[in-house]
């Protein structure tokens, strides 16, 4: 996953990661059923796993992602339509 922009100064890492993942879901960069791991996202974004975990939990609560017990995450079918629905 490539980053589109840098983090704004007033934005927390959690918010920035959430925005990046939401954009990836809505743009199709994360396809439905695609599996990613917390470690991979943290590495790609250059942040620790904590803000990634928090952002993923938020997106899972919105039903845009499915979190698995093995620390992997799957983009839900029709995830782009569920974000902000």
C-alpha positions as CSV (number, residue, x, y, z in Angstrom):
1,X,0.0,0.0,0.0
2,X,1.4,3.4,-0.9
3,X,0.8,6.5,1.2
4,X,-0.9,9.3,-0.5
5,X,0.1,12.2,1.8
6,X,2.0,13.0,5.0
7,X,0.4,13.2,8.4
8,X,-1.0,16.6,9.2
9,X,0.5,18.2,12.3
10,X,-2.8,18.2,14.4
11,X,-3.6,14.7,13.4
12,X,-2.8,11.7,15.7
13,X,-1.2,8.6,14.3
14,X,-4.3,6.6,14.9
15,X,-6.4,9.2,12.9
16,X,-3.8,9.2,10.1
17,X,-3.7,5.4,9.9
18,X,-7.5,5.3,9.9
19,X,-7.7,7.9,7.1
20,X,-5.1,6.0,5.0
21,X,-6.9,2.6,5.5
22,X,-10.3,4.2,4.8
23,X,-8.9,5.7,1.6
24,X,-7.4,2.3,0.6
25,X,-10.8,0.6,1.1
26,X,-12.8,3.2,-0.8
27,X,-10.3,3.5,-3.7
28,X,-10.0,-0.3,-4.1
29,X,-6.4,-0.5,-3.0
30,X,-7.6,-3.0,-0.4
31,X,-9.9,-5.4,-2.3
32,X,-12.7,-7.3,-0.7
33,X,-11.4,-10.5,0.9
34,X,-7.8,-9.3,0.7
35,X,-5.8,-10.3,3.8
36,X,-3.4,-8.0,5.5
37,X,-1.6,-8.1,8.9
38,X,-1.1,-5.5,11.6
39,X,2.6,-5.9,11.3
40,X,2.6,-5.3,7.5
41,X,0.4,-2.2,7.8
42,X,2.6,-0.8,10.6
43,X,5.7,-1.4,8.5
44,X,4.2,0.1,5.4
45,X,3.0,3.2,7.2
46,X,6.1,3.5,9.4
47,X,4.2,3.5,12.7
48,X,4.0,1.2,15.7
49,X,1.3,-1.5,15.8
50,X,-0.8,0.4,18.4
51,X,-2.2,3.1,16.2
52,X,-2.8,0.4,13.5
53,X,-4.7,-1.8,16.0
54,X,-6.9,1.1,17.1
55,X,-7.6,2.2,13.5
56,X,-8.5,-1.4,12.5
57,X,-10.8,-1.8,15.5
58,X,-12.6,1.4,14.4
59,X,-13.0,0.1,10.9
60,X,-14.1,-3.3,12.1
61,X,-16.7,-1.6,14.3
62,X,-17.9,0.1,11.1
63,X,-18.0,-3.4,9.4
64,X,-15.5,-2.3,6.8
65,X,-13.0,-4.9,8.0
66,X,-13.0,-8.3,9.6
67,X,-10.4,-8.8,12.3
68,X,-9.1,-12.4,12.8
69,X,-7.6,-13.9,15.9
70,X,-4.3,-14.5,14.2
71,X,-3.7,-10.7,13.8
72,X,-4.7,-10.6,10.2
73,X,-7.4,-8.4,8.8
74,X,-9.7,-9.0,5.8
75,X,-11.5,-6.3,3.9
76,X,-15.2,-7.0,4.0
77,X,-17.2,-7.5,0.9
78,X,-18.6,-4.1,-0.1
79,X,-16.3,-2.4,2.4
80,X,-16.2,0.8,0.4
81,X,-20.0,1.2,0.8
82,X,-19.9,0.5,4.5
83,X,-17.4,3.2,5.5
84,X,-19.6,6.2,6.6
85,X,-22.8,4.4,5.7
